[in-house]
């Protein structure tokens, strides 16, 4: 079955996606798994490089 550029997202329809985006922007904490992993990884690398100086 092919999709022709149209998809329906119940999360977007209910406003959940927009709410999560607003929360992430205000708090600075990502709501996606990859974003959270990236943020934690950067924090670990920064703490390691600070301790080496």
C-alpha positions in Angstrom: 0.0 0.0 0.0 1.4 3.4 -1.1 1.1 6.6 0.7 0.9 9.7 -1.4 2.2 12.4 0.9 -0.7 12.2 3.4 -0.5 10.8 6.8 -2.6 11.3 9.9 -1.1 11.8 13.3 -3.5 11.6 16.3 -0.8 13.1 18.5 -0.5 16.2 16.3 -4.3 16.4 16.0 -4.7 16.5 19.8 -1.8 19.0 20.2 0.5 16.6 22.0 3.4 17.2 19.6 3.2 21.0 19.9 3.0 20.8 23.7 6.0 18.5 23.9 7.9 20.9 21.7 7.1 23.9 23.9 8.1 22.1 27.0 11.4 21.0 25.5 12.2 24.5 24.4 11.4 26.1 27.8 13.1 23.5 29.9 16.0 22.7 27.6 15.3 19.0 28.1 14.6 17.1 24.9 11.6 14.8 24.8 12.9 12.4 22.2 15.0 9.4 23.0 17.8 10.4 20.6 17.8 14.1 21.8 18.0 13.0 25.4 20.9 10.6 24.7 22.7 13.3 22.8 22.3 15.8 25.7 23.5 13.3 28.3 26.4 12.3 26.1 27.5 15.9 25.7 27.2 16.4 29.5 29.5 13.4 30.1 32.1 14.5 27.6 32.1 18.0 29.0 32.6 16.8 32.5 35.4 14.5 31.4 37.2 17.2 29.5 36.9 19.7 32.5 38.4 17.1 34.8 41.4 16.7 32.5 42.3 20.4 32.6 
